Amino acid sequence: MDIELINTNERFILINNGNKEKSLNIDKHSVRASIGNGNPKDNEKTLATIENVKGIIGCIQLVSGYYLMIFKSHNQVATVTGKKIYQMKDVELIPFFPNQQSLVSIPDQDSEEQHLSMIKWLLSSENFYFSYDYDFTHTLQRQYTINNNNNSSSTTKGSSISERCDSRFFWNEKYVSILSKEHGLNDWILPITMGFVESKKLGNCQFTLISRRNLNRSGTRYNVRGIDKKGNVANNVETEQIIEIKENTFTSFVQVRGSIPLLWSQFPTLKYKPAVTFYGNEKENSNALEQHFNQLHKTYGPTTVVNLIDRKGAELKLGEAYEERVKSMKDVHYVWFDFHSICKGMRYDKLSILMDQLEDDLKQYGFFYVKDGKIIQEQKGVFRTNCIDNLDRTNVVQSLITRHSLQNQMQTVLNEQIPSTTFQGDQFEHVFKNIWADHGDAISTQYSGTGALKNDFTRTGKRNFQGVLRDGENSVKRYYLNNFKDGFRQDSYFLFTNPTIDLTTSKQHESKPPSPLIWIFSFVFAAIFLANLYLPAVTSSIGGFISQTTVLVGSIFFALKLAMKYQASIVDKPTLFKLDSIYKN
C-alpha cells in the first residue's frame, strides 16, 4: 500500500496507488468516510500533501476535536504462508483543523498535549505489527477454522480481515469505526497488534515466532496485576511458533502467559517488592477465575497451568490461593514449580524436572500441522505459564516447552519432510536461542520497561556472571521506571485501549512533583556538609571516622524513612483512573 494523503480544509483524501476513482474521503465536519473521487473540489483549499503513507491507524477524538492517526513507514519482519508481516514505524497525528487547539482553553490545551504525548509514546514504541493480507490477530489454526466455516456459510464468505479479527489483539478497533459503515471501506482498515515478530531461515525451513499482546487489561508491571471481573488478566500474551517447510506445509505451536487470575494488586510504594493486596470475596474471585478459564478452554481447549512463583513470602500466599481454586477445575492440569528454589545456584539443568512433569501433556496436546494445504492434525490444548511478573522465568520455561514440542514434531511428522538434524546443531541453537531471547526482551520491555532477566540462559543455554550483572542493571532500571515513570506509561495504555474513556473532557496526567525527593536529598547533603565542616576529618582519628560514618549512615536512614512516609507524593501514579477501581466495582 502506497498512499497519497491530501489534507484539505474540508476533508482528508487518501489515494492508494494512484487510484483516484476509489479514494478514501473522510469528511472533517461529519467525521464520515466514503469511497469516491480523489480530486479536490474547486472550493477546497489544499493545506498539505503527504506522499508514501503506509497505513491508517484511525481517528481519535480529543478535547479540541479529531485527529487522523497514520504511519509513514514500515519494516518487513516476516513472511508467513507467503504473506508479509510488517513493523509499524513513523507515526503521525494530524488535527482535522489546523487551529482547533486554539479554540479551547489553556488548561484544555495542556491536557490535550499530554494526551497526544501519551498516544505518540505508545504508537512510536515500534512494538506494533500488521499485515495487508495476513490475519495477524489469529493463529494459523484459528485462521484455518474460520476459513473452513466461511466455505460452508454463504453469509460469511469473503469477509475482510478486519471483520474476522480477534478483538483481543485488534488494538485500533475503536478508532476505525468510521471506516466500517459502507461497502469498500473495510479494505482500508489495517488491524495493528502490539507484540513481537521475528523470522529466520533454518536449513530448508523458515522459523517464525509471533506474540500478540491482549489489549484488555494492558499496562505496566506494578500498576496492573491479576484479573478483572470480566476474566481478563494482566500481561496476557499469546505466543505462536511456526515452522514452514514449503508452500502450504507447516506446523504451529501456541502457548499463553498471563498474570495469576485472582483479584490482587502490588502497587508501587518505593519498596523493592511492594506488598501484595487481595480483593473481593470468595465468590468474586471464583467467578473471575472461572470466566478466565472458560475463555481459555473455548479458544484453546484443555489447559496446563505452569506456576513458577516462590513457595515463600507473598508469592506463597498467591500460589496457595491459586492452587486451591484451580486444582479441582475440569480440563485443567496444575503444576507448581518453584523456579527460584529448585534452580538456585544457577542450576538451570534442573528445569528437566519440570519438563518431565509436562511431557505427557505435550504429547497429548500436540501441535497444528498442515501438509499441502490440508489439515493433518490440530493442537488440542495449551500451556498457560506464569511467574509473579510473567516475564523472566516465564520466558525461560516457554522456550523450553517449544523446544520439546519441536522434538515431538520431528519424531512424529516432520522426519519425512526435513532432515532429522534440522533442530540440532549450531545453526539451530543460534536461531532458536536468539529469537527467544529477543522475544523475552521485547515482551519484558512492553510491561516492565527493561529487557528480560535471566536472558543469558535463553540466549546461550547457560547462566553466567555477566548475565547476573546485566540482571542487576535491569533490576535497578525497573525500580526507577516502576516508581518514577510508570504512571505516565500506565495512563498511556489506559487512554488508548479503554473503550469507555471520554477524551473530550480534560483529564490531565500530572506527574508527581519531585519536591519531596529534593527536600530529602537536600537534608542528606546538608548533614554531610555540616559534618565535614564541624566534625573531625575521617582520616584524622578513629573518633573522626566514627563521627562522620554515624552522620552519613544516620542521614541516609532518616532520608529513607522520610521517603517511605511521603511515598504517595513521590511515586508516579496514573491519574486517568483509580488503580483499585476494577477490584471494587
C-alpha positions as CSV (number, residue, x, y, z in Angstrom):
1,M,0.0,0.0,0.0
2,D,1.4,3.4,-1.1
3,I,-1.0,6.2,-0.1
4,E,-1.0,9.8,-1.1
5,L,-2.7,11.9,1.6
6,I,-4.3,15.2,0.6
7,N,-5.3,17.3,3.5
8,T,-7.9,20.0,2.5
9,N,-10.0,22.4,4.6
10,E,-13.0,20.1,4.1
11,R,-11.7,16.5,4.1
12,F,-8.8,14.1,4.1
13,I,-8.4,12.4,0.7
14,L,-6.4,9.2,0.6
15,I,-5.4,7.8,-2.8
16,N,-4.0,4.3,-2.9
17,N,-1.5,3.5,-5.6
18,G,-2.8,6.4,-7.8
19,N,-6.4,5.0,-7.9
20,K,-8.3,8.3,-7.6
21,E,-11.7,6.9,-8.5
22,K,-11.7,4.7,-5.4
23,S,-10.0,7.0,-3.0
24,L,-11.0,7.2,0.7
25,N,-12.6,10.5,1.7
26,I,-13.0,11.5,5.4
27,D,-15.3,14.5,5.8
28,K,-13.9,16.7,8.6
29,H,-17.3,18.1,9.7
30,S,-19.4,15.0,9.8
31,V,-16.5,12.6,10.6
32,R,-17.8,10.2,8.0
33,A,-15.9,8.2,5.4
34,S,-16.8,7.3,1.9
35,I,-15.3,5.9,-1.3
36,G,-15.2,8.4,-4.2
37,N,-13.3,10.7,-6.4
38,G,-9.9,11.8,-5.1
39,N,-9.7,15.2,-6.8
40,P,-10.1,18.2,-4.6
41,K,-13.1,20.3,-5.5
42,D,-12.8,23.9,-6.8
43,N,-13.9,25.4,-3.5
44,E,-11.5,23.2,-1.5
45,K,-8.2,24.5,-0.3
46,T,-5.3,22.0,-0.1
47,L,-3.5,22.5,3.2
48,A,-0.8,19.8,2.8
49,T,0.1,16.7,0.9
50,I,1.9,13.7,2.3
51,E,3.2,11.0,0.0
52,N,4.1,7.4,0.7
53,V,1.8,6.9,3.7
54,K,1.8,3.2,4.5
55,G,-1.5,2.9,6.5
56,I,-4.2,4.5,8.6
57,I,-4.5,3.7,12.3
58,G,-7.8,5.5,12.7
59,C,-9.4,8.7,14.1
60,I,-9.3,9.7,17.7
61,Q,-11.3,12.4,19.4
62,L,-9.5,14.6,22.0
63,V,-10.6,17.8,23.8
64,S,-10.2,20.1,20.8
65,G,-11.6,17.7,18.2
66,Y,-10.5,14.8,16.0
67,Y,-7.1,13.7,14.8
68,L,-6.2,11.3,12.0
69,M,-3.6,8.8,13.0
70,I,-1.3,7.5,10.2
71,F,2.1,5.9,9.8
72,K,4.5,6.7,7.1
73,S,7.0,3.9,7.3
74,H,7.2,0.1,7.9
75,N,9.8,-2.6,8.2
76,Q,9.1,-6.1,6.9
77,V,9.9,-8.6,9.6
78,A,8.5,-11.9,8.4
79,T,6.7,-13.8,5.7
80,V,4.1,-16.4,6.8
81,T,2.4,-18.6,4.2
82,G,3.6,-16.3,1.5
83,K,2.1,-13.1,3.2
84,K,4.3,-10.3,4.6
85,I,4.2,-9.0,8.2
86,Y,5.4,-5.5,8.9
87,Q,6.5,-3.5,11.9
88,M,4.7,-0.1,12.1
89,K,7.0,3.0,12.2
90,D,6.9,6.8,11.9
91,V,3.5,7.6,13.4
92,E,1.9,11.0,12.9
93,L,-1.3,12.5,14.4
94,I,-2.8,15.2,12.1
95,P,-5.5,17.5,13.5
96,F,-8.7,17.8,11.5
97,F,-8.4,21.6,11.6
98,P,-5.0,23.4,11.9
99,N,-6.3,25.9,14.5
100,Q,-8.5,23.6,16.6
101,Q,-6.3,23.6,19.7
102,S,-6.5,27.4,19.8
103,L,-10.3,27.3,20.2
104,V,-10.2,25.6,23.6
105,S,-8.9,26.9,27.0
106,I,-5.3,26.9,28.0
107,P,-5.8,24.1,30.6
108,D,-7.6,22.1,27.9
109,Q,-4.7,22.7,25.5
110,D,-2.2,21.5,28.2
111,S,-4.4,18.4,28.8
112,E,-4.5,17.7,25.1
113,E,-0.8,18.0,24.7
114,Q,-0.4,15.3,27.5
115,H,-2.9,13.0,25.7
116,L,-1.0,13.5,22.4
117,S,2.3,12.7,24.0
118,M,0.9,9.5,25.6
119,I,-0.5,8.3,22.3
120,K,2.7,9.1,20.4
121,W,4.8,7.4,23.0
122,L,2.7,4.2,22.8
123,L,2.4,4.1,19.0
124,S,6.0,5.0,18.4
125,S,7.3,2.2,20.6
126,E,7.9,0.1,17.5
127,N,6.1,-2.8,19.2
128,F,3.1,-2.8,16.8
129,Y,2.8,-5.1,13.8
130,F,0.3,-5.5,10.9
131,S,-0.2,-7.1,7.5
132,Y,-2.0,-6.0,4.4
133,D,-3.3,-9.5,3.6
134,Y,-2.5,-11.8,6.6
135,D,-4.8,-12.0,9.6
136,F,-2.2,-11.3,12.2
137,T,-4.6,-11.4,15.1
138,H,-5.3,-15.1,14.7
139,T,-3.1,-18.2,15.0
140,L,-2.8,-20.3,11.9
141,Q,-5.1,-22.9,13.4
142,R,-7.9,-20.3,14.1
143,Q,-7.4,-18.9,10.5
144,Y,-8.0,-22.4,9.0
145,T,-11.0,-22.9,11.2
146,I,-12.5,-19.6,10.2
147,N,-11.8,-20.2,6.5
148,N,-13.5,-23.6,6.7
149,N,-16.5,-22.1,8.4
150,N,-16.6,-19.4,5.7
151,N,-16.6,-22.0,2.9
152,S,-19.6,-23.7,4.4
153,S,-21.6,-20.5,5.0
154,S,-22.6,-18.0,2.3
155,T,-23.2,-15.3,4.9
156,T,-19.6,-15.0,6.0
157,K,-17.7,-16.0,2.8
158,G,-15.5,-13.2,1.6
159,S,-15.4,-11.2,4.8
160,S,-12.5,-8.9,5.2
161,I,-9.6,-9.3,7.7
162,S,-11.0,-6.6,9.9
163,E,-14.4,-8.2,10.2
164,R,-13.0,-11.5,11.4
165,C,-10.2,-10.2,13.6
166,D,-9.8,-11.4,17.2
167,S,-10.8,-8.3,19.2
168,R,-8.3,-9.2,22.0
169,F,-5.5,-8.2,19.6
170,F,-7.2,-5.6,17.4
171,W,-5.6,-2.6,19.2
172,N,-7.0,0.1,16.9
173,E,-10.5,-1.4,16.6
174,K,-12.3,1.5,18.3
175,Y,-10.6,4.1,16.1
176,V,-11.6,2.7,12.8
177,S,-15.4,2.6,13.4
178,I,-15.9,5.3,10.8
179,L,-14.4,3.0,8.1
180,S,-16.8,0.1,8.6
181,K,-20.2,1.5,7.6
182,E,-20.1,1.4,3.8
183,H,-19.0,-1.2,1.2
184,G,-15.4,-0.9,0.3
185,L,-14.3,0.9,3.4
186,N,-13.1,-2.3,5.2
187,D,-10.3,-2.6,2.7
188,W,-8.8,0.5,4.2
189,I,-8.7,-0.9,7.8
190,L,-5.4,-2.3,9.0
191,P,-5.6,-4.0,12.3
192,I,-2.5,-3.3,14.4
193,T,-1.3,-5.6,17.2
194,M,1.2,-5.0,20.0
195,G,3.6,-7.9,20.4
196,F,6.6,-9.4,18.8
197,V,7.6,-10.9,15.4
198,E,10.9,-12.4,14.2
199,S,11.7,-14.8,11.5
200,K,14.9,-16.6,10.5
201,K,15.9,-19.2,7.9
202,L,16.6,-22.6,9.5
203,G,18.0,-25.0,6.9
204,N,15.2,-25.6,4.4
205,C,12.7,-24.2,6.9
206,Q,11.5,-20.8,8.0
207,F,11.4,-20.4,11.8
208,T,9.0,-17.7,12.9
209,L,8.0,-16.5,16.4
210,I,4.9,-14.3,16.8
211,S,3.5,-12.9,20.1
212,R,0.2,-11.0,20.4
213,R,-0.5,-8.9,23.5
214,N,-4.1,-8.8,24.7
215,L,-5.2,-5.1,24.9
216,N,-7.7,-5.9,27.6
217,R,-6.1,-5.2,31.0
218,S,-2.9,-3.9,29.3
219,G,-0.5,-1.8,31.3
220,T,2.7,-1.7,33.3
221,R,4.3,-4.1,35.7
222,Y,3.2,-3.0,39.2
223,N,0.2,-0.9,38.2
224,V,-1.7,-3.8,36.6
225,R,-1.7,-7.2,38.2
226,G,-4.1,-10.2,38.4
227,I,-7.5,-10.3,36.9
228,D,-10.6,-8.1,36.5
229,K,-14.1,-9.2,37.0
230,K,-14.6,-10.0,33.3
231,G,-11.8,-12.6,33.3
232,N,-9.1,-10.5,31.7
233,V,-5.6,-10.9,33.2
234,A,-2.6,-8.6,33.1
235,N,0.4,-9.2,30.8
236,N,-1.7,-11.7,28.7
237,V,0.3,-12.7,25.7
238,E,-0.4,-15.4,23.1
239,T,2.8,-16.8,21.5
240,E,2.9,-18.9,18.3
241,Q,6.0,-20.7,16.9
242,I,5.7,-21.6,13.2
243,I,7.9,-23.9,11.2
244,E,7.3,-23.6,7.4
245,I,8.7,-26.4,5.4
246,K,7.4,-25.4,2.0
247,E,4.3,-23.7,0.5
248,N,1.2,-24.8,2.3
249,T,3.1,-27.2,4.6
250,F,3.9,-26.0,8.1
251,T,3.5,-26.6,11.8
252,S,2.3,-24.2,14.5
253,F,2.5,-24.5,18.3
254,V,0.8,-22.0,20.6
255,Q,1.1,-21.2,24.3
256,V,0.0,-18.3,26.5
257,R,1.2,-16.3,29.5
258,G,-0.8,-14.2,32.0
259,S,-0.9,-12.9,35.5
260,I,-2.3,-15.1,38.3
261,P,-6.0,-14.9,37.7
262,L,-7.1,-13.7,41.1
263,L,-8.1,-10.2,42.3
264,W,-4.8,-8.9,43.6
265,S,-2.5,-5.9,43.3
266,Q,1.0,-4.9,44.0
267,F,1.1,-1.1,43.5
268,P,4.5,0.6,43.7
269,T,5.4,2.1,47.1
270,L,9.2,2.7,46.7
271,K,9.8,-0.7,48.2
272,Y,11.8,-3.1,46.1
273,K,9.0,-5.7,46.4
274,P,5.7,-4.0,47.2
275,A,3.2,-5.8,49.4
276,V,0.5,-7.9,47.7
277,T,-3.1,-6.9,48.4
278,F,-6.0,-9.2,47.9
279,Y,-9.5,-8.0,46.9
280,G,-13.0,-9.4,46.7
281,N,-14.6,-12.3,48.4
282,E,-14.5,-16.0,47.6
283,K,-17.4,-15.8,45.1
284,E,-16.0,-12.8,43.2
285,N,-12.6,-14.4,42.9
286,S,-14.0,-17.7,41.8
287,N,-16.3,-16.1,39.2
288,A,-13.5,-14.1,37.7
289,L,-11.2,-17.1,37.6
290,E,-13.9,-19.3,36.1
291,Q,-14.6,-16.8,33.3
292,H,-10.9,-16.7,32.5
293,F,-10.5,-20.5,32.2
294,N,-13.8,-20.7,30.2
295,Q,-12.3,-18.3,27.7
296,L,-9.1,-20.4,27.6
297,H,-11.0,-23.6,27.1
298,K,-13.2,-22.1,24.4
299,T,-10.2,-20.7,22.5
300,Y,-7.5,-23.4,23.1
301,G,-9.0,-26.5,24.8
302,P,-7.7,-28.2,27.9
303,T,-5.1,-26.1,29.9
304,T,-1.9,-27.0,31.7
305,V,-1.1,-24.3,34.3
306,V,2.6,-23.9,34.9
307,N,3.0,-21.8,38.0
308,L,6.6,-20.7,38.6
309,I,6.3,-18.5,41.7
310,D,8.1,-19.0,45.0
311,R,6.8,-21.1,47.8
312,K,7.6,-18.4,50.4
313,G,6.6,-14.9,51.3
314,A,3.9,-13.0,49.4
315,E,4.2,-15.3,46.4
316,L,3.4,-18.3,48.7
317,K,0.0,-16.8,49.6
318,L,-0.8,-16.1,46.0
319,G,0.3,-19.6,44.9
320,E,-1.8,-21.3,47.6
321,A,-4.9,-19.2,46.8
322,Y,-4.4,-20.0,43.1
323,E,-3.9,-23.7,43.7
324,E,-6.9,-24.0,46.0
325,R,-9.3,-22.7,43.3
326,V,-7.8,-24.2,40.2
327,K,-6.9,-27.8,41.1
328,S,-10.4,-29.0,41.1
329,M,-11.4,-27.4,37.8
330,K,-12.2,-29.6,34.8
331,D,-9.7,-29.8,32.0
332,V,-7.0,-28.1,34.0
333,H,-3.7,-29.7,35.0
334,Y,-1.9,-27.6,37.6
335,V,1.8,-27.7,38.1
336,W,3.6,-25.6,40.7
337,F,7.3,-25.5,40.1
338,D,9.3,-23.2,42.5
339,F,11.8,-21.9,39.9
340,H,14.0,-19.9,42.3
341,S,14.3,-22.6,44.9
342,I,14.8,-25.6,42.6
343,C,17.2,-23.8,40.2
344,K,19.1,-21.8,42.8
345,G,22.8,-21.6,42.4
346,M,22.3,-21.2,38.6
347,R,21.3,-24.9,38.4
348,Y,19.1,-24.4,35.4
349,D,19.7,-28.0,34.4
350,K,17.1,-28.9,37.0
351,L,14.4,-27.5,34.7
352,S,14.4,-31.0,33.3
353,I,12.3,-31.9,36.4
354,L,9.6,-29.6,35.2
355,M,9.7,-30.8,31.6
356,D,9.3,-34.4,32.8
357,Q,6.1,-33.3,34.5
358,L,4.8,-31.7,31.3
359,E,5.9,-34.4,28.9
360,D,2.5,-36.3,28.8
361,D,0.5,-33.1,28.2
362,L,3.0,-32.0,25.4
363,K,2.3,-35.3,23.6
364,Q,-1.5,-35.1,24.2
365,Y,-1.9,-31.5,23.1
366,G,0.3,-32.0,20.0
367,F,0.5,-29.2,17.5
368,F,-1.2,-27.8,14.4
369,Y,0.1,-29.5,11.2
370,V,-0.9,-28.7,7.6
371,K,0.5,-30.6,4.7
372,D,-0.1,-29.4,1.1
373,G,-2.9,-27.2,2.3
374,K,-4.7,-30.0,4.2
375,I,-5.1,-30.1,8.0
376,I,-3.4,-33.3,9.2
377,Q,-3.7,-32.6,13.0
378,E,-4.7,-29.8,15.4
379,Q,-3.3,-28.6,18.7
380,K,-5.8,-29.8,21.3
381,G,-4.7,-27.9,24.4
382,V,-2.5,-25.1,25.7
383,F,0.2,-24.4,28.3
384,R,-0.5,-21.3,30.4
385,T,2.7,-20.2,32.1
386,N,3.1,-17.6,34.8
387,C,5.5,-16.3,37.4
388,I,4.9,-13.1,39.5
389,D,5.6,-10.8,36.6
390,N,5.1,-13.3,33.8
391,L,8.4,-12.2,32.2
392,D,11.7,-13.7,33.1
393,R,11.1,-17.1,34.5
394,T,8.1,-17.4,32.1
395,N,10.2,-16.8,29.0
396,V,12.8,-19.3,30.0
397,V,10.2,-22.0,30.5
398,Q,8.2,-21.2,27.4
399,S,11.3,-21.5,25.3
400,L,11.9,-25.0,26.8
401,I,8.3,-26.1,26.1
402,T,8.6,-25.1,22.5
403,R,11.9,-26.8,22.2
404,H,10.4,-30.0,23.4
405,S,7.4,-29.5,21.0
406,L,9.9,-29.3,18.1
407,Q,11.4,-32.6,19.2
408,N,7.9,-34.2,19.1
409,Q,7.2,-32.6,15.8
410,M,10.3,-34.1,14.3
411,Q,9.7,-37.6,15.8
412,T,6.1,-37.8,14.6
413,V,5.6,-35.9,11.3
414,L,8.5,-33.7,10.2
415,N,11.1,-36.5,9.8
416,E,9.5,-37.3,6.4
417,Q,9.7,-33.6,5.3
418,I,13.1,-32.3,6.5
419,P,16.4,-33.7,7.7
420,S,16.3,-35.2,11.2
421,T,19.2,-32.9,12.2
422,T,17.2,-29.6,11.4
423,F,16.5,-29.0,15.1
424,Q,20.1,-29.8,16.2
425,G,23.5,-28.3,15.8
426,D,25.0,-24.8,16.0
427,Q,22.7,-23.2,13.4
428,F,19.5,-24.3,15.1
429,E,20.8,-23.3,18.6
430,H,21.8,-19.9,17.3
431,V,18.5,-19.2,15.6
432,F,16.3,-20.7,18.3
433,K,18.0,-19.1,21.3
434,N,18.5,-15.7,19.9
435,I,14.9,-15.4,18.6
436,W,13.5,-16.4,22.0
437,A,15.9,-14.1,23.8
438,D,14.8,-11.2,21.5
439,H,11.3,-12.2,22.3
440,G,11.9,-12.1,26.0
441,D,13.4,-8.6,25.9
442,A,10.5,-7.2,23.8
443,I,7.7,-8.6,25.9
444,S,9.5,-7.5,29.1
445,T,10.2,-4.0,27.8
446,Q,6.5,-3.5,27.0
447,Y,5.4,-4.4,30.6
448,S,8.4,-3.5,32.8
449,G,10.3,-1.0,30.8
450,T,13.5,-3.1,30.5
451,G,14.8,-6.2,28.8
452,A,14.2,-9.6,30.4
453,L,16.2,-11.0,33.3
454,K,17.8,-14.5,33.0
455,N,18.0,-13.9,29.3
456,D,21.6,-15.1,29.2
457,F,20.3,-18.6,29.7
458,T,17.7,-18.2,26.9
459,R,20.4,-16.8,24.6
460,T,23.3,-19.1,25.4
461,G,21.8,-22.0,27.2
462,K,24.0,-21.2,30.2
463,R,23.8,-19.0,33.3
464,N,27.0,-16.8,33.7
465,F,28.3,-14.0,35.8
466,Q,28.0,-11.4,33.1
467,G,24.3,-12.3,32.8
468,V,23.9,-11.8,36.6
469,L,25.4,-8.4,36.3
470,R,23.1,-7.5,33.4
471,D,20.1,-8.7,35.5
472,G,21.3,-6.4,38.3
473,E,21.4,-3.4,36.0
474,N,18.0,-4.2,34.6
475,S,16.6,-4.6,38.1
476,V,17.8,-1.1,39.1
477,K,16.3,0.3,35.9
478,R,13.0,-1.4,36.6
479,Y,12.9,0.0,40.1
480,Y,13.4,3.5,38.8
481,L,10.8,3.2,36.0
482,N,8.2,1.4,38.1
483,N,8.3,4.1,40.8
484,F,9.0,7.3,38.9
485,K,7.8,6.8,35.2
486,D,5.1,4.2,35.1
487,G,2.2,6.5,36.0
488,F,2.6,8.2,32.6
489,R,3.1,4.8,30.8
490,Q,0.1,3.3,32.5
491,D,-2.1,6.3,31.6
492,S,-0.9,5.9,28.0
493,Y,-2.1,2.3,27.9
494,F,-5.4,3.1,29.6
495,L,-6.1,6.1,27.4
496,F,-5.5,4.2,24.1
497,T,-7.2,0.9,25.0
498,N,-10.1,1.6,27.3
499,P,-13.4,1.6,25.4
500,T,-15.3,3.9,27.8
501,I,-12.8,6.7,28.5
502,D,-14.1,10.1,27.3
503,L,-11.1,12.1,25.9
504,T,-13.2,15.1,25.1
505,T,-13.1,16.1,28.8
506,S,-10.0,17.5,30.4
507,K,-8.1,14.7,32.2
508,Q,-4.5,15.6,32.5
509,H,-1.8,13.3,33.8
510,E,0.1,15.2,36.5
511,S,3.4,13.5,37.2
512,K,4.2,13.8,40.9
513,P,6.4,16.8,41.6
514,P,9.9,15.9,42.7
515,S,9.8,18.4,45.7
516,P,9.7,15.7,48.4
517,L,12.8,14.0,47.0
518,I,14.5,17.3,46.6
519,W,14.0,18.1,50.3
520,I,15.0,14.6,51.4
521,F,18.3,14.7,49.4
522,S,18.9,18.3,50.4
523,F,18.8,17.1,54.0
524,V,21.3,14.3,53.4
525,F,23.7,16.7,51.6
526,A,23.3,19.4,54.3
527,A,24.1,16.8,57.0
528,I,27.2,15.6,55.2
529,F,28.3,19.2,54.6
530,L,27.9,20.2,58.2
531,A,29.7,17.0,59.4
532,N,32.7,17.9,57.2
533,L,32.6,21.5,58.4
534,Y,32.4,20.9,62.2
535,L,33.4,17.3,62.9
536,P,36.9,15.9,62.8
537,A,38.0,14.6,59.4
538,V,37.6,10.9,58.6
539,T,41.3,10.4,58.4
540,S,42.3,12.5,61.5
541,S,41.4,9.9,64.1
542,I,39.2,6.9,65.0
543,G,36.8,9.3,66.6
544,G,36.5,11.4,63.4
545,F,35.9,8.2,61.4
546,I,33.1,7.1,63.7
547,S,31.5,10.6,63.9
548,Q,31.5,11.0,60.1
549,T,30.2,7.5,59.5
550,T,27.5,7.9,62.1
551,V,26.3,11.1,60.4
552,L,26.4,9.6,57.0
553,V,24.5,6.4,57.9
554,G,22.0,8.3,60.1
555,S,21.3,10.8,57.4
556,I,20.7,8.0,54.8
557,F,18.5,6.1,57.2
558,F,16.4,9.2,58.1
559,A,16.1,10.1,54.4
560,L,14.8,6.6,53.6
561,K,12.3,6.9,56.4
562,L,11.1,10.2,55.1
563,A,10.8,8.8,51.5
564,M,8.7,5.9,52.7
565,K,6.5,8.3,54.7
566,Y,5.8,10.5,51.7
567,Q,5.9,7.8,49.0
568,A,2.4,8.7,48.0
569,S,3.7,12.1,46.9
570,I,6.8,10.7,45.2
571,V,5.7,7.6,43.3
572,D,4.4,8.4,39.8
573,K,0.9,7.0,39.7
574,P,-1.8,7.0,37.0
575,T,-4.3,9.9,37.2
576,L,-6.8,9.0,34.4
577,F,-8.4,6.3,36.6
578,K,-8.1,4.9,40.1
579,L,-5.9,1.9,40.2
580,D,-8.0,-0.2,42.6
581,S,-11.3,0.7,40.9
582,I,-11.5,-2.6,38.9
583,Y,-11.4,-4.6,42.1
584,K,-14.2,-2.7,43.8
585,N,-16.7,-2.2,41.0
